[in-house]
Amino acid sequence: MTQIPPRLDRTSFLTYIHAFNTRSYETQHAFYSPSITMTLPDPRVPVLHGPEEISAHYAQVHSVAEETVVPMNVLCEGEGVFLEMEVFFNGHG
């Protein structure tokens, strides 16, 4: 079976996660295609279109809560990334 090399290697993906955790939005969103869409599991949040909408969403969330993603297992292969993670939230008050 031929393996497809990852489009995004593990090191680059972890750079993305680090940028998210440190609120380095410019670095984080440099990974996004201009046509990206993000669907979150909250029905009150509409589908986000483009890096600008995603950035605005997280800037609002992070203004009231600290969110930290801790990767437990990361597998990058071909077009996909599998991430097992823990996420911690801490409200600002």
Summary of the structure (lengths in Angstrom):
residues: 93
radius of gyration: 14.3
end to end distance: 52.9
largest distance: 52.9
contacts: 192
relative contact order: 0.20
helix: 34%
strand: 31%
